[in-house]
Amino acid sequence: MKKIKLIVLLLLCFGMAEMSFAQKEGDPLMQAPLGVQAYSFRNHWANGVESTLDIIQEMGFTELEGGAPKGVTAEEFTKLCEARGISIPSTGTSFEQLESDPQAVADRVKALGSNYVMVAWLPHNGDFTKENADRAIKAFNEGGKVLAENGIVFMYHVHGFEFQPYEKGTLFDYMMKNTDPKFVSFQMDVMWTHFGGGDPVALLKKYGKRWVSLHLKDLRKGAPKNLSGGTGPENDVILGTGELDIPGILRESNKLGIKHMFIEDESDEELENLPKSIAYLKSLTY
């Protein structure tokens, strides 16, 4: 009996030491730098690139996911961001651009100094089908290989419509199974994942290191959900006030070592909501 108690005590001590080495009680749950998706400021860029970047800086963001706004070169935009202490680790491209000329995509990504590029939407008419998924898989594997050869990580940004039932799972599972992990990674938009019927925490656990980035947003409690990949701006709410398990998502993301998380606010009150979402993230601790 004494031997059993000693073993249990040693196991408990080892577990506590392991936890202490990783995170301690009171450590922030938001381990990644504070990032924002450029789309959050879609109503502001046309009014002035520098003034919009000033807003982003004043809010405390140090990472931006996006590209140079219309009329501004990549070089000019990166200089404006650097002057404000903002890096651009990730940008986006259309599916059609990736499919037709992945090298041109790579050149644009490198011009921004980014290391990641994501596709956020796939062409489909009504319900997303296996044929749509097969086209995406081919383009992802082939385009992702070209991007990897250029030192760039390709990500598919999950938008919710991929959760159409298929065989014993979903078309999202089918895409995961048939894309090459060497060339294709994934970005979880936690709200769209939930909106399409997926469980963000369970999917983070299931697919582990395939996830390399997050979009953080929340869905209004009780908002209707479907497989369209679209909903009204009134359903995009301040982090922590909606249906998403943000603390659980952050805990699992930290276990995976995800380094980039971008708040994306698609409401019509982004200037009021973003500071509140930031404050909520900063309030979360282990």
Residue pairs with C-beta under 8 A, 6 or more apart in sequence:
23 31
23 254
23 286
24 286
25 285
25 286
26 285
26 286
27 285
27 286
28 282
28 284
28 285
28 286
29 247
29 250
29 251
29 254
29 281
29 284
29 285
29 286
30 250
30 261
30 281
30 282
30 284
31 250
31 253
31 254
32 253
32 258
32 259
32 260
32 261
33 62
33 63
33 260
34 60
34 61
34 62
34 63
34 263
34 278
34 281
35 61
35 62
35 63
35 64
35 65
35 89
35 260
35 261
35 262
35 263
36 56
36 59
36 61
36 63
36 64
36 65
36 262
36 263
36 264
36 274
37 64
37 65
37 66
37 215
37 262
37 263
37 264
38 45
38 64
38 65
38 66
38 67
39 66
39 264
39 266
40 263
40 264
40 265
40 266
40 270
40 274
41 52
41 55
41 56
41 270
43 270
44 51
44 52
44 55
45 52
45 69
45 70
46 69
49 69
49 72
49 77
49 80
50 80
53 80
53 81
53 84
53 86
54 84
55 271
56 64
56 84
56 86
57 84
57 85
57 86
59 274
59 275
59 278
60 278
61 86
62 85
62 86
62 87
63 86
63 87
63 88
63 89
63 90
63 260
63 262
64 81
64 86
64 87
64 88
64 262
65 88
65 89
65 90
65 91
65 92
65 118
65 260
65 262
66 88
66 91
66 92
67 74
67 77
67 91
67 92
67 108
67 112
68 74
68 76
68 77
68 78
68 112
69 77
72 80
74 108
74 111
74 112
75 111
77 88
77 112
78 88
78 112
78 113
81 87
81 88
87 113
88 112
88 113
88 114
89 114
89 115
89 116
89 260
90 114
90 115
90 116
90 117
90 118
90 155
90 213
90 260
90 262
91 108
91 109
91 112
91 114
91 116
91 117
91 118
92 117
92 118
92 119
92 120
92 157
93 105
93 108
93 109
93 117
93 118
93 119
94 119
94 121
95 119
95 121
95 122
95 123
95 136
95 139
96 123
97 104
97 105
98 105
98 119
98 139
98 140
98 143
98 154
99 135
99 139
99 143
102 142
102 143
102 144
102 146
102 147
103 146
103 150
105 117
105 143
105 147
106 117
106 146
106 147
106 150
106 152
109 115
109 116
109 117
109 147
109 150
109 152
110 150
110 152
114 152
115 151
115 152
115 153
116 152
116 153
116 154
116 155
116 212
116 213
116 260
117 147
117 152
117 153
117 154
117 155
118 154
118 155
118 156
118 157
118 187
118 213
119 140
119 154
119 155
119 156
119 157
120 157
120 159
120 189
121 159
121 229
122 128
122 132
122 135
122 136
122 159
122 161
122 162
123 132
123 135
124 132
124 161
127 161
127 164
127 227
128 161
128 162
128 164
128 171
128 227
129 164
129 171
130 166
130 171
130 174
133 162
133 171
133 174
133 175
136 156
136 175
137 175
137 178
137 179
140 154
140 156
140 175
140 179
140 183
140 184
141 179
141 180
141 183
141 184
143 154
144 154
144 179
144 180
144 183
144 184
145 180
145 182
145 183
147 153
147 154
147 183
148 154
148 182
148 183
153 185
153 212
154 183
154 184
154 185
155 185
155 186
155 187
155 212
155 213
156 175
156 179
156 184
156 185
156 186
156 187
157 186
157 187
157 189
157 215
158 172
158 186
158 187
158 188
158 189
158 192
158 193
158 196
158 198
159 189
159 192
159 196
159 229
160 189
160 192
160 193
160 194
160 195
160 196
160 197
160 198
160 227
160 228
160 229
161 196
161 227
161 228
161 229
162 170
162 171
162 172
162 175
162 196
163 170
163 171
163 172
163 196
163 197
163 198
163 227
164 170
164 171
164 227
166 173
166 174
167 174
170 198
172 198
176 186
176 207
176 210
181 209
181 210
185 210
185 211
185 212
185 213
186 207
186 210
186 211
186 212
187 211
187 212
187 213
187 214
187 215
188 200
188 203
188 204
188 211
188 213
188 214
188 215
189 214
189 215
189 217
189 264
190 200
190 214
190 215
190 216
190 217
190 244
190 246
190 249
191 215
191 217
191 218
191 219
191 236
191 242
191 244
192 215
192 229
193 199
193 200
193 203
194 200
194 219
194 225
194 243
194 244
195 219
195 225
195 226
195 229
195 231
196 225
196 226
196 227
196 229
197 225
197 227
200 244
200 245
200 248
200 249
201 245
201 248
201 249
201 252
203 211
204 211
204 249
204 252
204 253
204 256
205 252
208 256
209 256
211 253
211 256
211 258
212 258
212 259
212 260
213 258
213 259
213 260
213 261
213 262
214 249
214 253
214 258
214 260
214 261
214 262
215 261
215 262
215 263
215 264
216 239
216 246
216 249
216 261
216 262
216 263
216 264
216 277
216 281
217 236
217 239
217 244
217 263
217 264
217 265
217 266
218 236
218 237
218 238
218 239
218 240
218 241
218 242
218 243
218 244
218 246
218 277
219 225
219 231
219 235
219 236
219 237
219 242
219 243
219 244
220 234
220 235
220 236
220 237
220 242
220 243
221 241
221 242
221 243
222 243
223 231
223 235
223 242
223 243
224 231
225 231
233 266
233 267
233 268
234 267
234 268
236 265
236 266
236 267
237 267
237 273
238 273
238 276
238 277
238 280
239 246
239 263
239 276
239 277
239 280
239 281
240 246
240 277
240 280
246 280
246 281
246 284
247 284
250 284
251 286
253 261
263 274
263 277
263 278
263 281
265 273
265 274
265 277
267 273
